[in-house]
C-alpha cells in the first residue's frame, strides 16, 4: 500500500460524522421532498428551510410541525406519519462520500485508531454509520447524549481524548464546520483538517484556520504521511 509506513506522531484520527463522512444535508433535502409530497405539496425545499432556522434543532421534527401549521394543514395523524417518512427517507439516502470507505480501510491497515465526535444522538449516529457501512472502522464514538453539550463546546473533544486514551499532540480531527470542529480543536491544540467538500453553510471559510484543508477524503492519507 502507498502509505503502509505511516507512523506516529499521529496515532488517532477523529472524525465528525454528518457531512464529513456522508452527505446528511442532501439526505435531509430528499426526505423533505418526500414529506412535502405526502402532505400534498410540492415545496420540499421550503420545508428544508424550516430546518435551517435557529428556533428549532437542525433535525427536530418540530420543524415539520411548524411547516404544517403555517400552511394550515390538518394534523389528524398526518404529522406522525410525516415524521416517520422523514426519518425513513433520510436514512435511506445516506451513503459515504467518494473515497471515504477506501480511506478508512487504508488508515485501519496502517494502524490508526479512529473515532467519531458528533452532535447526533447515539441511536441516530449508530444507524447512520451502519447504513453507510462505516461503523466497524470506529472503536469509539462521542455523541450529544453522552456529554450533554454540542460542539463547539470543548467537552465532546475532551471526552473523545479520554475515551481514545490519546494526547492532543497525537490526534488529528477531520470536520466540515469551521466553527464547530476547527476552532475548538485550535483552542485545544488538536491538529485539524477542514473537510471543505462537506461545508454548505459557511459564508466565510477563512475565519478559522485549519492546519490542513481537503476537497475529498482520499487526500487525507497524504496529510498523515507528511505528519509521520
C-alpha positions in Angstrom: 0.0 0.0 0.0 1.2 3.5 -0.8 1.2 4.7 2.8 2.0 1.4 4.6 4.7 3.0 6.7 2.5 5.8 8.2 3.6 6.1 11.8 3.5 8.5 14.8 3.3 11.2 15.9 -0.4 11.0 14.9 -1.9 7.8 16.4 -5.6 8.7 16.5 -7.9 10.2 13.9 -11.2 11.6 15.0 -14.0 12.4 12.5 -17.0 14.5 12.6 -19.8 12.4 11.1 -22.6 14.2 9.3 -21.4 16.0 6.1 -17.9 14.8 6.7 -18.3 11.0 6.1 -21.6 11.3 4.2 -24.0 14.0 2.9 -26.6 14.3 5.6 -27.9 17.6 4.2 -28.5 16.0 0.8 -30.4 13.2 2.5 -32.4 15.7 4.5 -33.4 17.6 1.4 -34.5 14.4 -0.3 -36.6 13.4 2.8 -38.2 16.9 2.9 -39.4 16.5 -0.7 -40.9 13.1 0.3 -42.7 14.6 3.3 -44.0 17.6 1.3 -45.3 15.2 -1.4 -47.0 13.1 1.3 -48.7 16.3 2.6 -49.9 17.2 -0.8 -47.4 19.9 -1.6 -44.5 20.4 -4.0 -42.2 22.6 -1.9 -39.7 20.3 -0.3 -37.0 23.0 -0.4 -39.4 25.3 1.6 -39.8 22.6 4.2 -36.0 22.2 4.4 -35.7 25.9 5.1 -37.6 25.3 8.3 -34.7 23.1 9.5 -32.2 25.9 8.9 -33.9 28.3 11.3 -32.3 28.8 14.7 -35.6 28.4 16.6 -35.5 24.6 16.4 -32.9 22.0 16.2 -31.4 21.1 12.9 -33.1 17.7 12.9 -36.1 18.5 15.1 -39.4 17.1 14.0 -41.0 20.3 15.3 -39.8 21.9 12.1 -42.3 19.7 10.2 -45.0 20.7 12.7 -44.3 24.4 12.1 -44.4 23.9 8.3 -47.8 22.2 8.6 -49.2 24.9 11.0 -48.1 27.7 8.7 -49.9 26.0 5.8 -53.0 25.2 7.9 -52.5 21.5 7.2 -54.7 19.2 9.3 -52.7 17.1 11.7 -55.2 14.3 12.1 -52.5 11.7 12.2 -50.5 13.1 9.3 -47.9 14.7 11.5 -46.8 11.4 13.0 -46.7 9.8 9.6 -44.8 12.8 8.1 -42.1 12.4 10.8 -41.9 8.6 10.1 -41.4 9.3 6.3 -38.8 12.0 7.1 -36.7 9.6 9.2 -37.0 6.6 6.8 -36.2 8.6 3.7 -33.3 10.4 5.4 -31.6 7.2 6.5 -32.3 5.5 3.1 -30.3 8.2 1.3 -27.2 8.2 3.5 -24.2 6.9 1.6 -20.5 7.6 2.1 -18.8 10.3 0.1 -16.5 9.0 -2.6 -13.2 7.8 -1.2 -14.4 7.5 2.4 -14.5 3.7 2.6 -11.2 3.3 0.8 -9.5 5.9 3.0 -10.8 4.4 6.3 -9.7 0.9 5.2 -6.2 2.3 4.5 -5.9 4.1 7.8 -7.1 0.9 9.6 -4.4 -1.1 7.8 -1.8 1.5 8.8 -2.7 1.0 12.5 -4.5 4.3 13.2 -7.2 4.3 15.9 -10.3 6.0 14.7 -13.3 7.6 16.5 -16.3 9.8 16.0 -17.2 13.1 17.6 -20.8 14.1 16.6 -23.7 16.3 17.8 -26.1 13.5 16.8 -27.7 11.2 19.4 -26.2 7.7 19.9 -29.1 5.9 18.2 -29.1 8.1 15.1 -25.3 8.0 14.8 -25.2 4.2 15.0 -28.0 3.9 12.5 -26.3 6.2 10.0 -22.9 4.6 10.3 -24.4 1.2 9.9 -26.4 2.3 6.8 -23.2 3.8 5.3 -21.2 0.6 6.1 -18.7 2.6 8.3 -19.5 1.5 11.8 -16.8 -1.3 12.0 -14.0 1.2 11.4 -14.5 3.1 14.7 -13.6 2.0 18.1 -15.1 5.0 19.9 -17.9 7.4 19.5 -18.8 10.6 21.4 -22.4 11.8 20.9 -24.6 14.6 22.3 -26.5 12.3 24.7 -23.2 11.2 26.2 -21.8 14.7 27.1 -25.0 16.8 27.2 -23.4 19.7 25.2 -22.8 20.2 21.5 -19.8 21.4 19.6 -18.0 23.9 19.6 -18.0 23.3 23.4 -14.7 21.6 24.2 -16.2 18.8 26.3 -17.0 16.4 23.4 -13.4 16.6 22.2 -12.0 16.2 25.7 -14.3 13.2 26.3 -13.0 11.7 23.0 -9.4 12.2 24.1 -10.1 10.4 27.3 -12.1 7.6 25.6 -9.4 7.0 23.0 -6.6 7.3 25.6 -4.8 9.9 23.3 -3.0 13.1 23.9 -3.8 16.3 22.0 -0.5 16.1 20.0 -1.3 12.5 18.9 -4.7 13.3 17.4 -5.9 14.6 14.1 -9.5 15.7 13.7 -11.4 15.9 10.4 -14.6 18.0 10.2 -16.7 20.1 7.9 -17.5 23.0 10.2 -15.0 25.8 10.8 -17.0 27.0 13.9 -17.9 23.6 15.4 -14.9 21.5 14.5 -11.9 23.5 13.5 -12.0 26.4 16.1 -12.4 24.2 19.2 -9.6 22.0 18.0 -7.3 25.0 17.5 -8.1 26.2 21.1 -7.3 22.7 22.5 -4.1 22.2 20.5 -5.5 19.4 18.3 -4.4 19.2 14.7 -7.3 19.7 12.4 -8.4 19.0 8.8 -11.1 21.1 7.2 -13.3 18.9 5.0 -14.3 21.7 2.7 -16.3 19.4 0.4 -19.0 18.9 3.1 -19.4 22.5 4.2 -22.6 24.0 2.6 -23.2 26.8 5.1 -20.0 28.8 5.9 -20.2 32.3 4.3 -16.5 33.0 5.2 -14.4 29.8 5.3 -11.3 31.7 6.2 -12.3 32.9 9.7 -11.0 29.8 11.5 -7.7 28.5 10.0 -7.4 24.7 10.0 -4.0 23.1 9.8 -5.0 21.4 6.5 -7.9 21.6 4.0 -9.1 18.7 1.8 -11.6 18.7 -1.0 -12.0 14.9 -1.0 -11.4 12.3 1.7 -8.8 10.5 -0.3 -6.5 13.5 0.3 -6.3 12.6 4.0 -3.6 9.8 3.8 -1.2 12.2 2.1 -1.6 14.6 5.1 -0.9 11.9 7.5 2.2 10.8 5.5 3.5 14.4 5.8 2.9 14.3 9.6 4.6 11.0 10.2 
